[in-house]
């Protein structure tokens, strides 16, 4: 499928994106994210890998639109939950 990202046309397929991201370790999820092979990646990281462009050249909305059209599930990052030790300290302090 043809996608325009940062004013450049790309012919992308879902399989090519999955193969490109197969050996990449996901960065911490912030903002818009996409699930690829049960891994959650920031859409900007995926865009940088598949377009080989600097992240400043495109927006997360462009990548969200392209990845959704390819059939991927895009969503907001999951909120970080504090670990149990931090919650135990809060109860001890009366918060």
Beta strands, then each sheet from edge to edge (+ up, - down):
strand 1: 2-5
strand 2: 8-11
strand 3: 32-36
strand 4: 39-42
strand 5: 73-76
sheet 1: 1+ 2-
sheet 2: 4+ 3- 5+
end
